[in-house]
Amino acid sequence: MPVHLTEHIEENRHIPGIFMLNSKMSIGQNIDELILIYQGSFDHEYQDKIEHLPL
């Protein structure tokens, strides 16, 4: 996790979650992956996390 985000979270602040798209996948594949994540996730499941696609 980038240093500034680590410091941000350590200050008891939050981020909603960041998904890094995969440049080797088409935009359609990235979108499909995001839709699957959305459909199978709980509220705040990815809060304060950075995830790289595909999961």
N, C-alpha and C positions, 0 to 999 in steps of 0.2 A: 504494500500500500504506500503511495507517495507520502513523504514526510509531512507535508502540510495537512493532509487528511488525517494522518495519525494524530497530529497535534490537535486538530479540530475535534476529534472524537475524545481525546484525553481531557479536553476542556469541558466535557459533558455536553457537547453539542452533537448534532446528528446530521446524517445525510440519508435521503430516502433509499439509496441503493443505486449503484452504477453498473451497467452491463456494457462490457467492451465487446464490440462487434468483431467478428472474425473476417479479416480481409480475404481469406481463401474461400469463403462461402459467398454465394450470391446474395444480393439484398433480399431477395425472396426467401432464401433459406434462413437468413438472420431474422426476418420478420416471423417466419413460421416458428422458429425457436422461441422468440419472445412471446408469441401467442401461447405456446405450450406452457411456458413458465408462468404466464399470467393465469391460465386456466387451472394450473395445479398448485398454486401457491396460496399461503395464508397471508393475511394482512401483516405488514411489517416484517415479513420473513427475511427480506433482503436489506432491511435497514442497517446502515453503517457497514455495508459490505461492497466490495468491488468484485464482480464475477466476470469471467471471460467465457464467451460463447465458443463452441457448444459446451453446455454444462457437463 
